């Protein structure tokens, strides 16, 4: 496939994320600006941290006079799920050559959700270029959003409450796509049930890490059960 | 000035720890010709569980015990799911679901 056709394909793939990132990025820029951190801060954070929910948490860490150790531990807890993404992308990113460091750096929730189940029939070289375009486009949307939000400050043209539901909707459509692919239903159910149970037990602030631990523990017996069923 | 320096340090720490988490699995399983079978298997099935976990993560702050009892979220999620099973059009599902949710929380369940 030609380079520009691959880029177009990547662009089409990222459209659902574009909407969400513009909106959330803008929201982030606004919140940051309202705390006295202007354009350069928004730009620097979106370029160098590039982790959506963490950047929102970061606003409070910057303004609250928190110790650097607390900042580090909070980041570790909020972003621990990225270990999960890495583990499931090791194979996929194996032969991506010089693009690999950027691909790894830019592996956000949304980029992961677009690429982890990608099944495009591309050769390895085309594939790494496609991954690169998707990752870079997503970060551009995020940066554009945060810069825009920083400049806009608190002037909002219309009532945007609820617009962040677009990312929830994105993950839902991907879950439905995975379900319709007919494979590994058991793991979708496990992910849903385990996270809901952990949410009930540990509460919204602390449920993510126990969820990941239980999912990881459940994957192996579940996988054996699934394999046994296929035979 | 002192405050600026502290903020620069905090942003750097966040950037470093985030990058560390992202790079760690790739550093651990680099070099070897073959990825360990365990990791390959995880790569095949984890995305299914993780995406569902992300959906729950997005909805974690919804309170079912107080009005409107998570109804806007439940209705909008049901709509996205049904529409996506029916039409298989990602953009359509996301836009319709988001507009539905915005109307619900801005005008219906106030």
Interface residues (C-beta under 8 A of the other chain):
Chain A: X15 X16 X19 X20 X37 X41 X44 X45 X48 X49 X50 X51 X54 X58 X61 X62 X66 X68 X71 X72 X75 X76 X79 X80 X81 X82 X83 X84 X85 X86 X87 X88 X89 X90 X91 X92 X93 X94 X100 X104 X105 X107 X109 X112 X113 X116 X117 X159 X161 X162 X163 X165 X166 X167 X168 X169 X170 X171 X172 X173 X174 X175 X176 X177 X178 X180 X183 X184 X185 X187 X188 X189 X190 X191 X192 X194 X195 X196 X199 X204 X207 X208 X211 X212 X215 X219 X222 X223
Chain B: X7 X9 X10 X11 X12 X13 X14 X15 X17 X18 X19 X21 X22 X23 X24 X25 X26 X29 X35 X39 X40 X41 X42 X43 X44 X45 X46 X47 X48 X49 X50 X51 X52 X53 X54 X55 X56 X57 X58 X59 X60 X61 X72 X73 X76 X77 X80 X81 X84 X85 X88 X90 X91 X93 X94 X95 X97 X98 X101 X102 X104 X105 X106
